[in-house]
Amino acid sequence: MFRNRLVTVAASALAVAALPAFADEGPELDDSLPGYESVSGISGSLSSQGSDTLNNLMTLWAEEFNDFYPNVNIQIEGAGSGTAPTALAEGTANFGPMSRQMRESEIEAFEDAHGYPPTLVRVAIDTIAVFVNRDNPIDGLSIDQVDAIFSETRRCGGDEDITRWGQVGLDGDWENRDFTLYSRNAVSGTYGYFREHALCDGDFKDAINEQPGSASVVQGVSESLNGIGYSGIGYNTSGVRAIKLGDDPDNLYEPNAENAISGDYPLARFLYVYVNKDPNEDLPPIEREFLRLVLSEEGQDVVRRDGFIPMPESAASREREQLGLE
């Protein structure tokens, strides 16, 4: 029953994006996304603090923004999603990129400081991939197997603790190989998302190797033949493979755009940028134009080039409307 709930969560979270034309095109851009047109008078500084998953995207968006506005200085820090709410509440950052939504306590802290809640902006679609070493022959895993590999509580329904590759179907030299587990640390939104949706809110095993960033997770797996870890698909490298996942072991799905949008891939999510927007006022021009770029054809092409899934215009237009950009 819990595994079915996971499918529902993934499908409902992306339902607004599920346009047939976009699904058919896979990772290609929605051709109805508006092109970005620069405006005059934009200069100054911007700062971003938050998600490691979004760190490279924010950097690439900043470079794109500087192509239009070379007099803007942009500082980006990506220590983890958990750093974004405090930075926004204290006013030390203009943008708070997060790979999860803010918790109620984080929203309340912001409201205590400003008198209104932070504004959530969906900016891209991501799949959380489970990576193995490129020389590992495993094709895929079910969610309950992933849970039994990473978690000591097995809340997703697995019957036994899984500690060896032979328990998930590998034989020969692989049969008695133990897992080497890699994970993000607790400040990461990816850590929280994976714990909720792949471990059914269970506890990670003590043997987990926590890493400060997604790139470190992938590097660890690439350097360990027995390695297995998770991160956003955008961190894929030639040293690892992103395996198929599914709620049913007989129906496993690649972590690609089509399967994310359809809801078949069980670990799909939106990525967010939070911003401090007074509901009674317009955004400052520099913040307005940065977000207008992110939600444009050019901004979503950056998403595609960075290995994530671009937003369809149906979703992007809703974000522009709530920000008063249309």
Residue, then its C-alpha position, 0 to 999 in steps of 0.5 A: m500500500f505504501r508503495n502505491r502511495l509513492v506513485t501517487v505522490a510522484a504523479s500528482a506532484l507532476a500532474v500540472a506538467a503532464l502535457p501529451a506534447f511535452a511527454d512525447e518530446g521527452p527532454e526537449l524544450d516546450d516550443s511555447l516557452p517565451g523567449y527572454e527580452s532584456v530590459s534597461g536599468i538592471s544592475g547591482s548584486l544578487s545572492s543565492q544560498g541553498s541547494d547543492t542539487l541546484n548549485n550548478l543550475m544557479t551558476l549557469w543561470a547566473e552566467e546567462f543573466n550576465d550575458f544580458y546584464p554584465n554589470v550585475n554581480i551574482q554570488i552563489e553558495g550551495a551547501g544544501s537546501g537546509t541553509a536556504p530558509t535561514a538565509l532568506a529569513e535573515g535577508t542574507a540571500n535574494f534567492g533560496p534554491m531548494s530541492r524540497q519544499m520548506r517545512e512548516s517551521e521554516i515557513e513560520a520563521f520567515e513569517d515571524a521575520h517578514g509578516y508574510p510567507p516566502t514565495l515558492v517558485r518551481v523552476a525545473i523537474d528532477t529525477i533522483a537517480v540511484f547510481v551504481n559503478r559503471d562496471n556493475p551489471i545490475d539492471g534495476l531495483s524495486i523501491d522496497q529493495v532500495d529501502a532494504i539496501f539503504s535502511e535498517t527499518r525497511r518501512c517500504g515492505g521488504d522482507e529481509d535486510i539486503t547487504r549483498w549484491g547476490q540478494v538482488g540477483l547478481d551471481g558469480d563474483w558479485e554474489n557475495r560482494d557487500f554494498t558500499l553505501y553513499s548518501r547526502n548529509a542531513v542538511s540536503g533536501t535530496y537526503g530528505y526527499f530520498r528518506e521520505h520517498a525511497l525509505c518510506d520515512g525510515d532510518f538510514k543504516d549506520a554504515i552509510n557514507e554521508q557526503p557533503g555534496s551530490a558530486s561527492v556521492v557520485q565520485g564515491v560510487s565511481e571509485s568503489l566497485n561495490g558502490i551505490g548512492y543517490s543524487g539528482i540525475g544532473y550529476n550523472t558521470s561516465g563513472v556511474r550508471a543510473i539504474k531503473l527503479g519501480d514500485d513493482p520489480d517487474n516494471l522498472y523505469e529509466p530516470n528520464a523525462e518521459n517517465a518522470i512526467s508520466g509518474d512511472y518513475p517513482l523518484a521524480r520531483f520539482l526543484y524550487v527557488y524561494v524568494n522574498k516577495d511582499p504580496n502587496e509589492d512587485l519584486p525588485p527589478i533585478e530579482r524580477e528579471f532573473l526569475r523571468l529569465v529562469l522561466s523563459e525559453e533561454g532559462q529552461d534550455v539551461v535546465r535541459r543542458d544541465g541534465f535536468i528536465p525543463m518545465p513545460e509552458s503550462a507550469a512555467s506560465r503559472e509561476r510567472e503569473q504568481l510572481g506578477l511577471e505576466 
